[in-house]
Amino acid sequence: MNCLSCTNNELIDELPPRELVGADELWRASHAYDTALPGWLILVPRRHVTAIHDLTDEEAAALGSWQVRLSRALREVTGCAKTYIVQFAEQEGFAHVHFHVVPRMPDQPDDLRSYRIFGLLGAPPERAVSEADRDALALALRERLG
């Protein structure tokens, strides 16, 4: 199985800040690597799961808390007006359940709101948030998460 989320979960003690915004025994949050939007987070279960209905009751109970805590931290760090939370886990190589926790900025253009926010994902390297900026954001978010 070639699963990026599982590979990173196995290497958790060696991950750079951008890949470890926060974690506990059930969930890990990271900054998306191919986004043009600073603060686009990915929340993944620590074990391999491909459908929400396969989450344990404990994982499900912790999920809501993680989504709210990440949203609050994003608001404090980025000044976003709100966050979008989306889950598909359908793309080849990304079947591991994961939640996009996406800051929607106050001045976000209408053509990049709602589902159109995904126009900022899959950015070419020259438009993507740099590793250094993702690390800095991750550290600021980590501080807010406590």
CYANA upper distance limits for C-alpha pairs under 8 A (distance plus 0.5 A):
  2 ASN  CA     93 GLY  CA      7.29
  3 CYS  CA      7 THR  CA      6.69
  3 CYS  CA     93 GLY  CA      6.61
  3 CYS  CA     94 PHE  CA      7.28
  3 CYS  CA     95 ALA  CA      8.37
  3 CYS  CA     96 HIS  CA      7.62
  4 LEU  CA      8 ASN  CA      6.64
  4 LEU  CA     93 GLY  CA      7.85
  4 LEU  CA     94 PHE  CA      7.80
  5 SER  CA      9 ASN  CA      6.54
  5 SER  CA     44 VAL  CA      7.54
  5 SER  CA     94 PHE  CA      8.34
  5 SER  CA     96 HIS  CA      7.29
  6 CYS  CA     10 GLU  CA      6.64
  6 CYS  CA     46 ARG  CA      7.74
  6 CYS  CA     47 ARG  CA      7.50
  6 CYS  CA     48 HIS  CA      6.91
  7 THR  CA     11 LEU  CA      6.97
  8 ASN  CA     12 ILE  CA      6.50
  8 ASN  CA     15 LEU  CA      7.76
  8 ASN  CA     19 GLU  CA      8.23
  9 ASN  CA     28 ARG  CA      8.12
  9 ASN  CA     46 ARG  CA      6.48
  9 ASN  CA     47 ARG  CA      8.42
 11 LEU  CA     15 LEU  CA      6.83
 12 ILE  CA     20 LEU  CA      7.92
 15 LEU  CA     19 GLU  CA      6.29
 15 LEU  CA     20 LEU  CA      6.85
 16 PRO  CA     20 LEU  CA      7.06
 16 PRO  CA    135 ASP  CA      7.73
 17 PRO  CA     21 VAL  CA      6.47
 17 PRO  CA     30 SER  CA      8.47
 17 PRO  CA    134 ARG  CA      8.35
 17 PRO  CA    135 ASP  CA      5.57
 17 PRO  CA    136 ALA  CA      8.37
 17 PRO  CA    138 ALA  CA      6.16
 17 PRO  CA    139 LEU  CA      6.83
 18 ARG  CA     30 SER  CA      6.18
 18 ARG  CA     31 HIS  CA      5.76
 18 ARG  CA    131 GLU  CA      7.75
 18 ARG  CA    134 ARG  CA      5.79
 18 ARG  CA    135 ASP  CA      5.06
 18 ARG  CA    136 ALA  CA      8.41
 18 ARG  CA    137 LEU  CA      8.19
 18 ARG  CA    138 ALA  CA      5.82
 18 ARG  CA    139 LEU  CA      8.45
 19 GLU  CA     29 ALA  CA      7.63
 19 GLU  CA     30 SER  CA      4.84
 19 GLU  CA     31 HIS  CA      6.62
 20 LEU  CA     28 ARG  CA      7.18
 20 LEU  CA     29 ALA  CA      6.40
 20 LEU  CA     30 SER  CA      5.61
 20 LEU  CA     31 HIS  CA      8.40
 20 LEU  CA    138 ALA  CA      7.83
 21 VAL  CA     28 ARG  CA      8.03
 21 VAL  CA     29 ALA  CA      5.77
 21 VAL  CA     30 SER  CA      5.58
 21 VAL  CA     31 HIS  CA      7.55
 21 VAL  CA    138 ALA  CA      5.36
 21 VAL  CA    139 LEU  CA      7.30
 21 VAL  CA    141 LEU  CA      7.06
 21 VAL  CA    142 ARG  CA      5.90
 22 GLY  CA     28 ARG  CA      6.32
 22 GLY  CA     29 ALA  CA      5.74
 22 GLY  CA     30 SER  CA      7.78
 22 GLY  CA    142 ARG  CA      6.44
 22 GLY  CA    145 LEU  CA      7.86
 23 ALA  CA     27 TRP  CA      6.00
 23 ALA  CA     28 ARG  CA      4.68
 23 ALA  CA     29 ALA  CA      6.69
 24 ASP  CA     28 ARG  CA      7.10
 25 GLU  CA     46 ARG  CA      7.42
 26 LEU  CA     45 PRO  CA      6.23
 26 LEU  CA     46 ARG  CA      5.65
 26 LEU  CA     47 ARG  CA      7.92
 26 LEU  CA     59 GLU  CA      6.63
 26 LEU  CA     62 ALA  CA      8.26
 27 TRP  CA     43 LEU  CA      7.33
 27 TRP  CA     44 VAL  CA      6.13
 27 TRP  CA     45 PRO  CA      4.91
 27 TRP  CA     46 ARG  CA      5.59
 27 TRP  CA     59 GLU  CA      8.28
 27 TRP  CA     63 LEU  CA      8.31
 28 ARG  CA     43 LEU  CA      6.28
 28 ARG  CA     44 VAL  CA      5.92
 28 ARG  CA     45 PRO  CA      6.86
 28 ARG  CA     46 ARG  CA      6.85
 29 ALA  CA     41 LEU  CA      7.14
 29 ALA  CA     42 ILE  CA      6.04
 29 ALA  CA     43 LEU  CA      4.88
 29 ALA  CA     44 VAL  CA      6.87
 30 SER  CA     41 LEU  CA      6.07
 30 SER  CA     42 ILE  CA      5.76
 30 SER  CA     43 LEU  CA      7.08
 30 SER  CA    138 ALA  CA      8.10
 31 HIS  CA     39 GLY  CA      7.05
 31 HIS  CA     40 TRP  CA      6.32
 31 HIS  CA     41 LEU  CA      4.92
 31 HIS  CA     42 ILE  CA      6.51
 31 HIS  CA    134 ARG  CA      6.91
 31 HIS  CA    138 ALA  CA      7.48
 32 ALA  CA     40 TRP  CA      6.16
 32 ALA  CA     41 LEU  CA      6.01
 32 ALA  CA     42 ILE  CA      6.54
 33 TYR  CA    128 ALA  CA      8.01
 33 TYR  CA    129 VAL  CA      7.99
 33 TYR  CA    131 GLU  CA      8.39
 34 ASP  CA    121 LEU  CA      6.41
 34 ASP  CA    122 GLY  CA      5.54
 34 ASP  CA    123 ALA  CA      5.78
 34 ASP  CA    124 PRO  CA      7.62
 34 ASP  CA    125 PRO  CA      7.75
 34 ASP  CA    128 ALA  CA      6.09
 34 ASP  CA    129 VAL  CA      7.86
 35 THR  CA     40 TRP  CA      7.52
 35 THR  CA    120 LEU  CA      6.07
 35 THR  CA    121 LEU  CA      4.88
 35 THR  CA    122 GLY  CA      6.38
 35 THR  CA    123 ALA  CA      5.76
 35 THR  CA    127 ARG  CA      8.32
 35 THR  CA    128 ALA  CA      5.53
 35 THR  CA    129 VAL  CA      6.68
 36 ALA  CA    120 LEU  CA      5.74
 36 ALA  CA    121 LEU  CA      7.05
 36 ALA  CA    123 ALA  CA      6.35
 36 ALA  CA    127 ARG  CA      6.15
 36 ALA  CA    128 ALA  CA      4.81
 36 ALA  CA    129 VAL  CA      5.84
 37 LEU  CA    120 LEU  CA      6.73
 37 LEU  CA    121 LEU  CA      8.30
 37 LEU  CA    128 ALA  CA      8.04
 37 LEU  CA    129 VAL  CA      7.21
 38 PRO  CA    129 VAL  CA      6.64
 38 PRO  CA    133 ASP  CA      8.35
 38 PRO  CA    134 ARG  CA      7.62
 38 PRO  CA    137 LEU  CA      8.17
 39 GLY  CA     74 LEU  CA      7.29
 39 GLY  CA     78 THR  CA      7.64
 39 GLY  CA    102 VAL  CA      7.36
 39 GLY  CA    103 PRO  CA      6.86
 39 GLY  CA    134 ARG  CA      8.08
 39 GLY  CA    137 LEU  CA      7.29
 40 TRP  CA    100 HIS  CA      7.59
 40 TRP  CA    101 VAL  CA      6.66
 40 TRP  CA    102 VAL  CA      5.22
 40 TRP  CA    103 PRO  CA      6.88
 41 LEU  CA    100 HIS  CA      6.30
 41 LEU  CA    101 VAL  CA      5.50
 41 LEU  CA    102 VAL  CA      6.65
 42 ILE  CA     98 HIS  CA      6.88
 42 ILE  CA     99 PHE  CA      6.05
 42 ILE  CA    100 HIS  CA      5.28
 42 ILE  CA    101 VAL  CA      6.58
 43 LEU  CA     98 HIS  CA      5.96
 43 LEU  CA     99 PHE  CA      5.50
 43 LEU  CA    100 HIS  CA      7.04
 43 LEU  CA    101 VAL  CA      7.77
 44 VAL  CA     96 HIS  CA      8.11
 44 VAL  CA     97 VAL  CA      6.85
 44 VAL  CA     98 HIS  CA      5.10
 44 VAL  CA     99 PHE  CA      7.10
 45 PRO  CA     49 VAL  CA      7.66
 45 PRO  CA     59 GLU  CA      8.08
 45 PRO  CA     97 VAL  CA      7.56
 45 PRO  CA     98 HIS  CA      7.70
 48 HIS  CA     96 HIS  CA      6.57
 48 HIS  CA     97 VAL  CA      8.29
 49 VAL  CA     54 ASP  CA      6.98
 49 VAL  CA     55 LEU  CA      7.42
 49 VAL  CA     96 HIS  CA      6.02
 49 VAL  CA     97 VAL  CA      6.22
 50 THR  CA     54 ASP  CA      7.87
 50 THR  CA     89 ALA  CA      7.57
 50 THR  CA     95 ALA  CA      6.11
 50 THR  CA     96 HIS  CA      5.27
 50 THR  CA     97 VAL  CA      5.51
 51 ALA  CA     55 LEU  CA      7.88
 51 ALA  CA     89 ALA  CA      8.36
 51 ALA  CA     96 HIS  CA      8.29
 51 ALA  CA     97 VAL  CA      6.50
 52 ILE  CA     97 VAL  CA      7.35
 55 LEU  CA     59 GLU  CA      6.28
 55 LEU  CA     60 ALA  CA      6.49
 56 THR  CA     60 ALA  CA      6.63
 57 ASP  CA     61 ALA  CA      6.56
 58 GLU  CA     62 ALA  CA      6.79
 59 GLU  CA     63 LEU  CA      6.58
 60 ALA  CA     64 GLY  CA      7.73
 61 ALA  CA     65 SER  CA      7.93
 62 ALA  CA     66 TRP  CA      6.79
 63 LEU  CA     67 GLN  CA      6.74
 64 GLY  CA     68 VAL  CA      6.73
 65 SER  CA     69 ARG  CA      6.51
 66 TRP  CA     70 LEU  CA      6.45
 67 GLN  CA     71 SER  CA      6.58
 67 GLN  CA     85 ILE  CA      8.31
 67 GLN  CA    101 VAL  CA      7.73
 68 VAL  CA     72 ARG  CA      6.64
 69 ARG  CA     73 ALA  CA      6.67
 69 ARG  CA    145 LEU  CA      7.28
 70 LEU  CA     74 LEU  CA      6.53
 70 LEU  CA    101 VAL  CA      7.98
 70 LEU  CA    141 LEU  CA      8.42
 70 LEU  CA    145 LEU  CA      7.89
 71 SER  CA     75 ARG  CA      6.73
 71 SER  CA     82 LYS  CA      8.01
 71 SER  CA     83 THR  CA      6.49
 71 SER  CA    101 VAL  CA      7.65
 71 SER  CA    103 PRO  CA      8.22
 72 ARG  CA     76 GLU  CA      6.83
 73 ALA  CA     77 VAL  CA      6.59
 73 ALA  CA    141 LEU  CA      6.22
 73 ALA  CA    144 ARG  CA      6.11
 73 ALA  CA    145 LEU  CA      6.96
 74 LEU  CA     78 THR  CA      6.03
 74 LEU  CA     79 GLY  CA      7.62
 74 LEU  CA     80 CYS  CA      7.31
 74 LEU  CA     83 THR  CA      8.46
 74 LEU  CA    103 PRO  CA      7.16
 74 LEU  CA    141 LEU  CA      7.33
 75 ARG  CA     79 GLY  CA      5.25
 75 ARG  CA     80 CYS  CA      5.42
 75 ARG  CA     81 ALA  CA      7.44
 75 ARG  CA     82 LYS  CA      7.56
 75 ARG  CA    103 PRO  CA      8.09
 76 GLU  CA     80 CYS  CA      8.39
 76 GLU  CA    144 ARG  CA      8.37
 77 VAL  CA    137 LEU  CA      8.24
 77 VAL  CA    140 ALA  CA      7.28
 77 VAL  CA    141 LEU  CA      7.07
 78 THR  CA    103 PRO  CA      8.24
 78 THR  CA    105 MET  CA      8.47
 79 GLY  CA    105 MET  CA      7.54
 79 GLY  CA    106 PRO  CA      8.40
 80 CYS  CA    103 PRO  CA      6.03
 80 CYS  CA    104 ARG  CA      5.97
 80 CYS  CA    105 MET  CA      4.79
 80 CYS  CA    106 PRO  CA      6.52
 81 ALA  CA    103 PRO  CA      8.00
 81 ALA  CA    104 ARG  CA      6.40
 81 ALA  CA    105 MET  CA      5.92
 81 ALA  CA    106 PRO  CA      5.62
 82 LYS  CA    103 PRO  CA      6.63
 82 LYS  CA    104 ARG  CA      5.95
 82 LYS  CA    105 MET  CA      7.74
 83 THR  CA    101 VAL  CA      6.88
 83 THR  CA    102 VAL  CA      5.73
 83 THR  CA    103 PRO  CA      4.97
 83 THR  CA    104 ARG  CA      5.97
 84 TYR  CA    100 HIS  CA      8.04
 84 TYR  CA    101 VAL  CA      6.27
 84 TYR  CA    102 VAL  CA      5.48
 84 TYR  CA    103 PRO  CA      6.95
 84 TYR  CA    104 ARG  CA      7.38
 84 TYR  CA    114 SER  CA      8.25
 85 ILE  CA     99 PHE  CA      6.96
 85 ILE  CA    100 HIS  CA      5.94
 85 ILE  CA    101 VAL  CA      5.21
 85 ILE  CA    102 VAL  CA      6.85
 86 VAL  CA     99 PHE  CA      6.05
 86 VAL  CA    100 HIS  CA      5.60
 86 VAL  CA    101 VAL  CA      7.37
 87 GLN  CA     97 VAL  CA      7.87
 87 GLN  CA     98 HIS  CA      6.57
 87 GLN  CA     99 PHE  CA      5.22
 87 GLN  CA    100 HIS  CA      6.79
 88 PHE  CA     97 VAL  CA      7.98
 88 PHE  CA     98 HIS  CA      7.97
 88 PHE  CA     99 PHE  CA      8.24
 89 ALA  CA     94 PHE  CA      6.28
 89 ALA  CA     95 ALA  CA      5.01
 89 ALA  CA     96 HIS  CA      6.49
 89 ALA  CA     97 VAL  CA      5.73
 89 ALA  CA     98 HIS  CA      6.75
 90 GLU  CA     94 PHE  CA      7.03
 90 GLU  CA     95 ALA  CA      5.81
 91 GLN  CA     95 ALA  CA      6.77
104 ARG  CA    108 GLN  CA      7.00
104 ARG  CA    113 ARG  CA      7.82
108 GLN  CA    112 LEU  CA      7.01
108 GLN  CA    113 ARG  CA      7.22
109 PRO  CA    113 ARG  CA      7.21
111 ASP  CA    116 ARG  CA      6.87
111 ASP  CA    117 ILE  CA      8.45
112 LEU  CA    116 ARG  CA      5.32
112 LEU  CA    117 ILE  CA      5.06
112 LEU  CA    118 PHE  CA      8.17
112 LEU  CA    119 GLY  CA      7.30
112 LEU  CA    120 LEU  CA      8.29
113 ARG  CA    117 ILE  CA      5.69
117 ILE  CA    121 LEU  CA      8.21
123 ALA  CA    127 ARG  CA      6.36
123 ALA  CA    128 ALA  CA      5.83
124 PRO  CA    128 ALA  CA      6.56
129 VAL  CA    133 ASP  CA      6.83
129 VAL  CA    134 ARG  CA      6.96
130 SER  CA    134 ARG  CA      6.64
131 GLU  CA    135 ASP  CA      6.52
132 ALA  CA    136 ALA  CA      6.70
133 ASP  CA    137 LEU  CA      6.63
134 ARG  CA    138 ALA  CA      6.48
135 ASP  CA    139 LEU  CA      6.69
136 ALA  CA    140 ALA  CA      6.82
137 LEU  CA    141 LEU  CA      6.56
138 ALA  CA    142 ARG  CA      6.42
139 LEU  CA    143 GLU  CA      6.74
140 ALA  CA    144 ARG  CA      7.08
141 LEU  CA    145 LEU  CA      6.75
142 ARG  CA    146 GLY  CA      6.92
